[in-house]
Amino acid sequence: MVDRLLLLVVHHRAPDDAARLVGQVSSSPAAGRVDVVVVDNSGEVAAAGGLSGATVVRPPANLGYLRGAHWALSLVADAEGLAPYGWVVVANADLELDVAALVAALDELAPGGRGVLVVGPELVDASGGSLNPLFVRRPGPARFALLWALYATGITARAWLGWAARRADTTGPSPSDPRRPDADTPADQVVYGVHGSLVALSRGFFDRGGHLNHPLFLFGEEEFLAEQAIALGGEVVVTHRARVTHRPHGSAGQRAAIDPVLRRHARRAFGYCVAVLSARPGTPVPAGRWWRAGSLPGSP
């Protein structure tokens, strides 16, 4: 059994979502097992009374998703250490979850000695479509090289998203999609990468040297954590024992095709993924000129 769970809720200008998520934790039978830290990357004042039972921290600047969590985790580690926590969960604010089911699922994974380091829940969107696992197997770099090229301009990025949406509307989800759980899917499914909107890191992840100090401001978090798990000799698992609904009000990935700043961040992340997935599995790939200059690895 895990001792306690540390939930880091990271948001930017979404205080009402953060308050709702904290309320879900506070009303859960498992509330006594969970410590909540809300990382407010925007400095917005939370909804009145909505964050009782949570600690709110505000970084000196917007640090992004995973780096904001890294900053908050450093504060917790400096103040009290991480020994009380069997799991650290990093989450978006716009989620609906059964906290007790998530805690119970992580309890099941904790004592097995399997080296489970990274866990994602059974994650669905508002329409019930499956979002996890993000990748069953380690993908190749080609798809990210294509996205890197398509996101060179807002016109091509929007055209790509429009085509992908029309294709999804026309064909619907494939019955053979490996992300769709069926009767043969194990309750705890070993995969390559899980969706970053809620990800649990075991105590073993940090004990073995894992960290959240992602080299990018946004995007690419899933590959960053997956490659660390490989390097640390552990497993990434989707647990179908806990179900979470993601209800984004227009995801950063969708807005990246419109917002030029987000599009630059997305393009850097695609380049990062090309570099990571072109290397041997588990090879650390630090941030470098390839994403700062906006060029792919190996480009002049």
C-alpha positions as CSV (number, residue, x, y, z in Angstrom):
1,M,0.0,0.0,0.0
2,V,1.2,3.5,-0.8
3,D,1.7,5.8,2.2
4,R,0.4,9.1,0.7
5,L,-0.1,10.6,-2.7
6,L,1.1,14.0,-3.7
7,L,-1.1,15.6,-6.3
8,L,0.4,18.5,-8.2
9,V,-2.4,20.4,-10.2
10,V,-0.8,22.7,-12.7
11,H,-2.8,25.3,-14.4
12,H,-2.5,28.6,-16.3
13,R,-5.5,31.0,-15.9
14,A,-7.9,28.2,-15.0
15,P,-8.6,28.8,-11.3
16,D,-12.2,27.6,-11.5
17,D,-11.1,24.3,-13.0
18,A,-8.4,23.9,-10.3
19,A,-11.0,24.7,-7.6
20,R,-13.4,22.0,-9.0
21,L,-10.6,19.4,-9.1
22,V,-9.6,20.2,-5.5
23,G,-13.2,19.9,-4.5
24,Q,-13.3,16.4,-6.1
25,V,-10.3,15.4,-3.9
26,S,-11.8,17.0,-0.7
27,S,-15.1,15.1,-1.1
28,S,-13.5,11.7,-1.8
29,P,-13.3,9.0,0.8
30,A,-9.6,8.9,0.0
31,A,-9.0,12.6,0.8
32,G,-7.0,11.7,3.9
33,R,-4.4,9.9,1.7
34,V,-3.9,12.8,-0.7
35,D,-2.0,16.1,-0.3
36,V,-2.8,18.7,-3.0
37,V,-0.5,21.4,-4.3
38,V,-1.9,23.7,-6.9
39,V,0.7,25.3,-9.1
40,D,-0.7,28.5,-10.5
41,N,1.4,29.5,-13.5
42,S,-0.7,32.6,-14.0
43,G,-1.0,34.2,-10.6
44,E,-4.8,34.3,-10.9
45,V,-6.8,34.4,-7.7
46,A,-8.6,31.2,-7.2
47,A,-12.4,30.9,-6.9
48,A,-13.4,32.0,-3.4
49,G,-13.3,29.2,-0.9
50,G,-12.6,26.7,-3.6
51,L,-9.1,25.7,-2.6
52,S,-9.5,24.9,1.1
53,G,-7.4,21.8,1.8
54,A,-4.9,22.6,-0.9
55,T,-1.6,24.5,-0.9
56,V,-1.3,27.1,-3.7
57,V,2.1,28.0,-5.0
58,R,2.9,30.6,-7.6
59,P,6.2,30.4,-9.5
60,P,8.0,33.6,-10.2
61,A,7.1,33.2,-13.9
62,N,5.1,30.8,-16.1
63,L,7.3,27.7,-16.1
64,G,5.0,25.6,-18.3
65,Y,3.4,22.3,-17.3
66,L,6.1,19.8,-16.3
67,R,8.6,22.3,-15.3
68,G,6.0,24.0,-13.1
69,A,5.4,20.7,-11.4
70,H,9.2,20.2,-11.1
71,W,9.5,23.6,-9.3
72,A,6.6,22.8,-6.9
73,L,8.0,19.3,-6.2
74,S,11.4,20.9,-5.3
75,L,9.6,23.1,-2.8
76,V,7.9,20.1,-1.2
77,A,11.2,18.1,-1.2
78,D,13.1,21.0,0.5
79,A,10.4,21.5,3.1
80,E,9.5,18.0,4.1
81,G,11.2,15.5,1.8
82,L,9.4,13.0,-0.5
83,A,9.6,10.0,1.8
84,P,5.9,10.2,2.9
85,Y,4.8,9.8,-0.7
86,G,4.5,6.6,-2.6
87,W,3.3,8.4,-5.7
88,V,3.6,11.9,-7.2
89,V,0.7,12.7,-9.6
90,V,1.0,15.6,-12.0
91,A,-2.3,16.7,-13.5
92,N,-4.1,19.3,-15.6
93,A,-6.9,21.1,-13.8
94,D,-9.7,20.3,-16.3
95,L,-10.2,16.7,-15.2
96,E,-13.0,14.6,-13.7
97,L,-11.7,11.7,-11.6
98,D,-12.6,9.2,-9.0
99,V,-9.9,9.9,-6.5
100,A,-10.6,6.8,-4.4
101,A,-10.4,4.6,-7.5
102,L,-7.1,6.2,-8.6
103,V,-5.6,5.7,-5.1
104,A,-6.7,2.1,-5.0
105,A,-5.3,1.4,-8.5
106,L,-1.9,2.8,-7.5
107,D,-2.1,0.7,-4.3
108,E,-2.4,-2.4,-6.5
109,L,0.7,-1.4,-8.5
110,A,3.0,-0.3,-5.6
111,P,4.0,-3.7,-4.0
112,G,4.5,-5.8,-7.1
113,G,8.2,-5.4,-7.5
114,R,7.7,-5.0,-11.3
115,G,9.5,-1.7,-11.4
116,V,6.4,0.3,-12.4
117,L,7.7,3.9,-12.6
118,V,5.1,5.8,-14.7
119,V,1.3,5.3,-14.6
120,G,-1.6,6.8,-16.5
121,P,-5.3,6.1,-15.9
122,E,-7.9,4.9,-18.4
123,L,-8.3,8.4,-19.9
124,V,-11.3,9.5,-22.0
125,D,-12.4,12.7,-23.6
126,A,-15.8,14.3,-23.1
127,S,-17.3,12.1,-25.8
128,G,-15.9,8.9,-24.3
129,G,-13.1,8.5,-26.8
130,S,-10.0,6.8,-25.5
131,L,-6.9,8.9,-24.9
132,N,-4.7,6.3,-23.2
133,P,-2.3,4.8,-23.9
134,L,-0.9,7.6,-26.0
135,F,1.5,5.1,-27.6
136,V,1.4,1.3,-27.1
137,R,4.8,0.9,-28.7
138,R,7.7,3.3,-29.1
139,P,6.9,5.3,-32.3
140,G,9.4,6.2,-35.0
141,P,10.5,9.7,-35.6
142,A,8.9,10.1,-39.1
143,R,5.5,11.2,-37.8
144,F,7.1,14.0,-35.7
145,A,9.3,15.1,-38.6
146,L,6.1,15.5,-40.7
147,L,4.4,17.5,-37.9
148,W,7.5,19.6,-37.5
149,A,7.2,20.5,-41.2
150,L,3.4,21.1,-41.1
151,Y,3.7,23.4,-38.2
152,A,6.1,25.7,-40.0
153,T,3.1,28.0,-40.8
154,G,-0.3,28.5,-39.3
155,I,-1.9,27.8,-42.6
156,T,-0.4,24.3,-43.0
157,A,-1.0,23.5,-39.3
158,R,-4.7,24.4,-39.5
159,A,-5.0,22.5,-42.7
160,W,-3.6,19.4,-41.1
161,L,-5.8,19.6,-38.0
162,G,-8.9,20.2,-40.3
163,W,-8.0,17.1,-42.4
164,A,-7.5,15.0,-39.3
165,A,-10.8,16.1,-37.8
166,R,-12.7,15.4,-41.0
167,R,-11.1,12.0,-41.2
168,A,-12.0,11.2,-37.7
169,D,-15.6,12.3,-38.3
170,T,-15.8,10.2,-41.4
171,T,-14.1,7.0,-40.3
172,G,-14.7,7.1,-36.5
173,P,-12.5,5.2,-34.1
174,S,-11.1,2.0,-35.5
175,P,-12.2,-1.2,-33.8
176,S,-8.6,-2.4,-34.1
177,D,-7.2,0.7,-32.5
178,P,-4.7,-0.7,-29.9
179,R,-5.7,2.1,-27.6
180,R,-9.2,0.8,-27.2
181,P,-9.4,-1.7,-24.3
182,D,-11.2,-4.9,-24.9
183,A,-11.8,-8.2,-23.0
184,D,-8.2,-9.2,-23.5
185,T,-6.6,-6.0,-22.3
186,P,-5.0,-6.5,-18.8
187,A,-6.1,-4.3,-16.0
188,D,-2.6,-2.9,-15.9
189,Q,-1.3,-2.6,-19.5
190,V,2.4,-2.1,-20.1
191,V,2.9,0.6,-22.8
192,Y,5.4,3.0,-24.2
193,G,3.8,6.3,-23.2
194,V,0.8,7.7,-21.4
195,H,-1.1,10.9,-21.9
196,G,0.4,13.8,-19.9
197,S,-2.9,15.3,-18.7
198,L,-2.6,13.0,-15.6
199,V,0.5,11.0,-14.9
200,A,1.6,9.3,-11.7
201,L,5.3,8.8,-10.9
202,S,6.2,6.2,-8.3
203,R,8.7,6.7,-5.5
204,G,11.0,4.4,-7.4
205,F,11.0,6.8,-10.3
206,F,12.7,9.5,-8.2
207,D,14.8,7.0,-6.1
208,R,16.4,5.8,-9.4
209,G,17.2,9.4,-10.5
210,G,14.1,10.3,-12.5
211,H,13.0,14.0,-12.6
212,L,10.5,16.4,-14.0
213,N,12.9,19.1,-15.3
214,H,11.7,18.9,-18.9
215,P,13.9,20.8,-21.3
216,L,10.9,22.3,-23.1
217,F,8.3,24.8,-21.9
218,L,5.4,22.9,-23.4
219,F,4.7,19.6,-25.2
220,G,6.8,16.5,-25.5
221,E,6.3,15.6,-21.8
222,E,5.1,12.1,-22.6
223,E,8.2,11.1,-24.6
224,F,10.4,12.8,-21.9
225,L,9.0,10.6,-19.2
226,A,8.8,7.4,-21.3
227,E,12.4,7.6,-22.2
228,Q,13.4,8.1,-18.6
229,A,11.4,5.0,-17.6
230,I,13.4,3.0,-20.3
231,A,16.7,4.4,-19.1
232,L,15.8,3.6,-15.4
233,G,14.9,0.0,-16.3
234,G,11.2,0.4,-15.3
235,E,7.8,0.1,-16.9
236,V,5.1,2.6,-18.1
237,V,1.6,1.3,-17.4
238,V,-2.0,2.3,-18.1
239,T,-4.2,1.1,-15.3
240,H,-7.8,0.4,-16.4
241,R,-8.8,0.2,-12.7
242,A,-9.2,4.0,-12.7
243,R,-11.0,6.2,-15.2
244,V,-10.5,9.9,-15.7
245,T,-12.3,12.3,-18.1
246,H,-10.4,15.1,-19.7
247,R,-12.6,18.1,-20.5
248,P,-10.3,20.7,-22.0
249,H,-11.7,24.1,-23.0
250,G,-9.7,24.0,-26.2
251,S,-6.5,22.2,-25.7
252,A,-3.1,23.8,-26.1
253,G,-2.4,21.3,-28.9
254,Q,-5.4,22.6,-30.9
255,R,-4.7,26.3,-30.1
256,A,-1.1,25.8,-31.2
257,A,-2.2,25.8,-34.9
258,I,-3.7,29.3,-34.3
259,D,-1.5,31.0,-31.7
260,P,2.0,31.7,-33.2
261,V,3.7,31.4,-29.8
262,L,2.1,28.0,-29.0
263,R,2.9,26.9,-32.6
264,R,6.6,27.6,-32.0
265,H,6.5,25.6,-28.8
266,A,4.8,22.7,-30.6
267,R,7.3,22.8,-33.4
268,R,10.2,22.7,-30.9
269,A,8.6,19.7,-29.2
270,F,8.2,17.9,-32.6
271,G,11.9,18.5,-33.2
272,Y,12.7,17.2,-29.7
273,C,10.7,14.1,-30.4
274,V,12.5,13.5,-33.6
275,A,15.8,13.7,-31.8
276,V,14.6,11.4,-28.9
277,L,13.1,8.8,-31.1
278,S,16.0,8.8,-33.5
279,A,18.3,7.8,-30.7
280,R,18.7,4.5,-28.9
281,P,15.8,3.9,-26.4
282,G,16.5,5.5,-23.1
283,T,19.3,7.8,-24.4
284,P,19.1,11.2,-22.7
285,V,18.6,14.0,-25.3
286,P,19.3,17.4,-23.8
287,A,17.8,20.6,-25.2
288,G,20.1,22.0,-27.8
289,R,20.4,24.1,-31.0
290,W,18.1,21.8,-32.9
291,W,15.1,23.2,-31.1
292,R,16.3,26.7,-30.3
293,A,17.1,27.3,-33.9
294,G,14.0,25.6,-35.1
295,S,15.8,23.0,-37.2
296,L,15.7,19.3,-37.2
297,P,18.6,17.2,-35.9
298,G,21.2,17.0,-38.6
299,S,20.0,20.1,-40.4
300,P,22.7,22.6,-41.4
